[in-house]
Amino acid sequence: MAEPPDIDALWEDFHRVVNMTSAELASWLRVRDADEEAEPLPEEAGSPTGRHVLAILQKRRTDLTDDDVRVMRRVVDTVVELVDLENEPEPERTPEDTRRRHRLMTLGHDPLKP
């Protein structure tokens, strides 16, 4: 992949908003997909975007694909839209807050993590 001129900034932004480690995210994706009757294979757990974020966390910047860059941009935009990064963490108060936190965690951002 030819590196876009802003790849360094995107890499930094992505790793700023994705505040969960790859182990934490992998565990979260498995827990989210588990139910009483079945649990998916670890590599199949979670949403496609969550699995892609996990794969990006396990890569070096020089190994990124164009698809990785698109996902990174989408994740950064989504997390920034949903979270005031200067004022997190915030306490959970309602079921809506819990849903919001779970959606963010699927993208690798835990709003309750310092």
NORHUTA-V407523 format. One record per residue. PHI is phi in whole degrees, -180 to 180 (none if undefined). Layout:
phi=PHI
phi=PHI
This chain:
phi=none
phi=-78
phi=-74
phi=-65
phi=-60
phi=-99
phi=-63
phi=-62
phi=-66
phi=-64
phi=-57
phi=-65
phi=-62
phi=-59
phi=-75
phi=-79
phi=-82
phi=-88
phi=-99
phi=-98
phi=-75
phi=-62
phi=-66
phi=-63
phi=-67
phi=-60
phi=-63
phi=-60
phi=-62
phi=-66
phi=-66
phi=-62
phi=-90
phi=-72
phi=-136
phi=-66
phi=-99
phi=-154
phi=-133
phi=-69
phi=-60
phi=-53
phi=-76
phi=-110
phi=-79
phi=89
phi=-75
phi=-56
phi=-67
phi=-60
phi=-65
phi=-68
phi=-59
phi=-60
phi=-64
phi=-65
phi=-61
phi=-95
phi=-107
phi=-89
phi=-55
phi=-70
phi=-98
phi=-67
phi=-101
phi=-60
phi=-65
phi=-59
phi=-63
phi=-62
phi=-65
phi=-59
phi=-62
phi=-64
phi=-65
phi=-60
phi=-61
phi=-66
phi=-65
phi=-64
phi=-67
phi=-90
phi=-132
phi=-90
phi=-61
phi=-77
phi=-114
phi=-81
phi=-81
phi=-120
phi=-72
phi=-79
phi=-126
phi=-135
phi=-58
phi=-63
phi=-62
phi=-65
phi=-61
phi=-62
phi=-62
phi=-64
phi=-63
phi=-63
phi=-65
phi=-64
phi=-93
phi=94
phi=-117
phi=-100
phi=-67
phi=-92
phi=-85
phi=-67
